[in-house]
Amino acid sequence: MTAHIINGKEIVAAYRAQIKEQTEALRSRGVQPGLAVIIVGDDPASHVYVRNKAKACEAAGMHSEVYKLPENTPEGEVLDLIGKLNEDAGIHGILVQSPLPGHISEERVVEAIAVEKDVDCFHPVNVGNLMIGKPGPSPCTPAGVIEILKKIGVDIAGKHAVVVGRSNIVGKPMAMLLLREHATVTVCHSRTPDLAAITRQADILVAAVGQARMIKREHVKPGAVVIDVGINRLPDGKLAGDVDFDDVLETASYITPVPGCVGPMTITILLRNTLEAAQQAAGAQVNA
Ligand code: NDP
């Protein structure tokens, strides 16, 4: 069996076209969704991500603002900027690109963002709402994975989903969303003994590890759907996922390519969250 390579470009294009249409509808009511992105320091990869987010925003008809701050910016200045953006009616989503320099507390920064403008779903209130199933923004990467699974027609309910990685950004919220879709979920991490014995039980395997090509054929059950969240820079400058694509290709039923699937889908959910935040703000204006 050779796996179907999931066509991320096609899925993303269709999704973004819908978002653009809804954005135009909202603009015709006088509200343009706006996203502000703050980046501190010179990390080249982070600058690429921020540029891609801003471009996607503009292509969808949204307003985008990027604040590039020097590495030595005091934490107070970042918090003041967030405070101003919280008050800015033209901005519906605020995102602070990680990683931040060591002298700035990610926790204080995330908690400073207004809950209704937290389009990354990092604020503890939104994380809590996710846990208890209350409405709120979707965690971008995990929600993108769910959309990909639905788009290729995977019936998640009752499936055994194994997530490798337990970070706050990907692994844990991924497990929550799969649970919400009624999968039976197992979460693995660096202290999991005999990883392959567990991942081989997965109908849906999500790799979010940060180690290039570590998931091999022996980790995959024949016919499993394999979703590769990883983005790793190889010494030759090329990108590789956490899954050894060529090794797994003959074993999986579906597999995502890296780059070109989960990454752009993550940005798509960011756009959706910004649109929804603007729709809610517009609704609040109408009802006020
Ligand atoms: P983190 O480094 O925060 O977390 C990695 C997780 O993998 C940890 O839970 C760690 O376990 C686990 N892990 C590490 N080594 C092993 C191992 N040998 N066996 C099993 N588990 C292991 O990374 P992130 O979650 O932030 O990101 C993961 C990957 O996804 C990265 O490649 C990142 O670049 C990519 N990414 C992609 C995005 C996209 O848009 N496509 C968005 C965000 C991230 P432990 O907790 O025990 O340390």
Residues whose N, C-alpha, C, O or C-beta is under 5 A from the ligand:
A	BS01	NDP	T141 V164 G165 R166 S167 I169 V170 G171 C188 H189 S190 R191 A208 V209 G210 V229 G230 I231 N232 V262 G263 T266
